[in-house]
Amino acid sequence: MTQTQNKILEEMSRFFTNAAGAAQGVRTEVETVIRSQAERLIADMDLVHREEFEAVQDMARLAREENEALKKRIEALEKAAKPAAKKPAAKKAAPKKKPAAKTAE
């Protein structure tokens, strides 16, 4: 009887080992399918790579800095131009108006 029980336990052990192997194979297959679907969805979203994003971010930062420098330069030029505009210009003689011709009524 001991040998029969060992045979049953051995068969059950073999069955569970095969089931665990099959489950591992299914798990690997599901992971592969999910990964490929995720990669396809990401590719369809037209996302940019991190390096490209950082490069554009640096370009935008440099453009903002340049814009600020130009803004300060314009303000300085406008301040320098204001005193020149405040100086009174030489008065020009106003042209004389011709009297309107009288019409017969």
C-alpha positions as a printed NumPy array, in Angstrom:
array([[  0.   ,   0.   ,   0.   ],
       [  2.876,   2.355,   0.62 ],
       [  4.009,   1.924,  -2.93 ],
       [  0.529,   2.828,  -4.248],
       [  0.405,   5.985,  -2.21 ],
       [  3.831,   6.946,  -3.448],
       [  2.72 ,   6.39 ,  -7.018],
       [ -0.368,   8.582,  -6.5  ],
       [  1.677,  11.309,  -4.836],
       [  4.277,  11.047,  -7.583],
       [  1.614,  11.438, -10.27 ],
       [  0.051,  14.39 ,  -8.439],
       [  3.465,  15.984,  -8.055],
       [  4.171,  15.532, -11.759],
       [  0.747,  16.983, -12.612],
       [  1.276,  20.096, -10.469],
       [  4.789,  20.553, -11.826],
       [  3.454,  20.423, -15.385],
       [  0.609,  22.789, -14.455],
       [  3.078,  25.242, -12.922],
       [  5.225,  25.081, -16.066],
       [  2.181,  25.687, -18.257],
       [  1.11 ,  28.59 , -16.06 ],
       [  4.6  ,  30.072, -16.346],
       [  4.435,  29.739, -20.136],
       [  1.021,  31.432, -20.239],
       [  2.325,  34.217, -17.986],
       [  5.311,  34.799, -20.273],
       [  3.067,  34.831, -23.333],
       [  0.616,  37.311, -21.741],
       [  3.483,  39.611, -20.704],
       [  4.846,  39.554, -24.253],
       [  1.445,  40.395, -25.756],
       [  0.809,  43.202, -23.274],
       [  4.277,  44.661, -23.811],
       [  3.896,  44.643, -27.6  ],
       [  0.433,  46.249, -27.364],
       [  1.751,  48.951, -25.019],
       [  4.674,  49.676, -27.367],
       [  2.258,  49.915, -30.325],
       [ -0.031,  52.307, -28.44 ],
       [  2.891,  54.506, -27.426],
       [  4.141,  54.568, -31.019],
       [  0.655,  55.552, -32.234],
       [  0.487,  58.416, -29.713],
       [  3.354,  60.166, -31.511],
       [  5.221,  60.885, -28.27 ],
       [  8.647,  62.515, -28.269],
       [ 11.773,  61.081, -26.735],
       [ 13.058,  62.544, -23.491],
       [ 16.213,  63.862, -25.186],
       [ 14.184,  65.745, -27.814],
       [ 11.926,  67.239, -25.135],
       [ 14.889,  68.433, -23.073],
       [ 16.543,  69.946, -26.167],
       [ 13.392,  71.94 , -27.01 ],
       [ 13.048,  72.948, -23.36 ],
       [ 16.623,  74.317, -23.405],
       [ 15.905,  76.195, -26.643],
       [ 12.805,  77.778, -25.078],
       [ 14.765,  78.804, -21.979],
       [ 17.461,  80.434, -24.122],
       [ 14.815,  82.234, -26.198],
       [ 13.178,  83.589, -23.018],
       [ 16.547,  84.818, -21.718],
       [ 17.291,  86.506, -25.04 ],
       [ 13.813,  88.038, -25.069],
       [ 14.341,  89.482, -21.587],
       [ 17.729,  90.932, -22.589],
       [ 16.21 ,  92.533, -25.689],
       [ 13.317,  93.913, -23.632],
       [ 15.767,  95.594, -21.224],
       [ 17.728,  97.   , -24.163],
       [ 14.564,  98.455, -25.744],
       [ 13.559, 100.021, -22.417],
       [ 17.014, 101.615, -22.085],
       [ 16.827, 102.98 , -25.641],
       [ 13.332, 104.37 , -25.005],
       [ 14.519, 106.103, -21.836],
       [ 17.43 , 107.632, -23.753],
       [ 15.092, 108.792, -26.536],
       [ 12.566, 110.497, -24.197],
       [ 14.788, 113.449, -23.164],
       [ 15.506, 114.197, -26.816],
       [ 11.78 , 114.242, -27.6  ],
       [ 11.036, 116.629, -24.72 ],
       [ 13.325, 119.37 , -26.091],
       [ 11.201, 122.02 , -27.834],
       [ 11.723, 122.158, -31.538],
       [ 12.158, 125.489, -33.336],
       [  8.756, 127.009, -34.061],
       [  7.877, 127.126, -37.68 ],
       [  5.826, 129.939, -39.046],
       [  2.311, 128.792, -39.644],
       [  1.198, 129.24 , -43.241],
       [ -1.247, 132.042, -43.732],
       [ -4.763, 131.064, -44.592],
       [ -6.26 , 132.541, -47.704],
       [ -9.599, 134.218, -47.147],
       [-12.445, 132.245, -48.539],
       [-13.837, 133.652, -51.752],
       [-17.241, 135.206, -51.328],
       [-19.865, 133.85 , -53.59 ],
       [-22.811, 135.869, -54.861],
       [-26.04 , 134.889, -53.391]])
